[in-house]
């Protein structure tokens, strides 16, 4: 039996693309093993899928001063030893890495064991973990045309991001019932990331009276961020978080207001949802969401409003413009050529160990 090790963790974005690949890999006859950190979010996401999970020591590689910078290298070295041992025992045919710091020891150990390694970079420019992993990779998959300029030419392939296929099969009627919405107004879905976004939430709520004149709004606002004063507002439905019903809400939505995390916007591309992106400020990140959003804007997939420029008026103007021109955005997404990510990546996996 062919065996593959999947790795990646630290955030959900380093795990969900791996999860999207699993059904297709099973169809292809792969025995799938997962290497993550001892107790990271990846463990919680993978174990319910009944995929054998192997924990290793993991340390964070920081660009800034921290006392942990003196201890984490030892955790990384320990993880490297554990990854080597696991690879000797599991004897994989190929390793696929979605990034995050836990993946670095696995990729380095795979190269040493002469196992083909394919890595995937979601953001416009490689993060620190993938920069370290690049020399050990056989192929590097990416989401953005601009990323190809930052990668070794002989290794880089524009694949897009693997998308959970269940997202493509939502039920509009089920979502309408869940939200208590009618069929007479279009629907805006607001997503502020897995933890929610105070900036996005505040902007949407400040513009809510005007938005509800023409739209219905379903708002995924994050844990602890519900506004009870709006609980009974007609045409407005808020949830802290939603899981299984997300595909139904996507199916119902005509527009999406979202942060610009790479996996989130690749889902919007796959679903061809006209979208307004409000990327996380460069003050709170390395600026990757801004780069992601601007790439989607250049390709004609998105309208972009930077967080510092968000006001009630600018939000309403952007939403109205997006809705009026929605057909053009849908056409651009349809013509993008990035709708077959899973099969493209699985083909690379197959070719790597023929």
Secondary structure by P-SEA (a helix, b strand, c coil): cbbbbbbccccccccaaaaaaaaaaaaaccbbbbbbccccaaaaaccccccbbbbbbbbbbccccccccccaaaaaaaaaaaaaaaaaaacccbbbbcccccaaaaaaaaaaaccbbbbbbccccccaaaaaacccccbbbbcccccccccccccccccccccccccccccaaaaaaaacccccbbbbbbbccccccaaaaaaaaaacccccccbbbbbbcccccccccccccccbbbbcccccaaaaaaaaccbbbbcccaaaaaaaaaaccbbbbbccccccccaaaaaaaaaaaaaccccccccccccaaaaaaaaaaaaaaaaaaaaaaaaccccaaaaaaaaaaaaacc
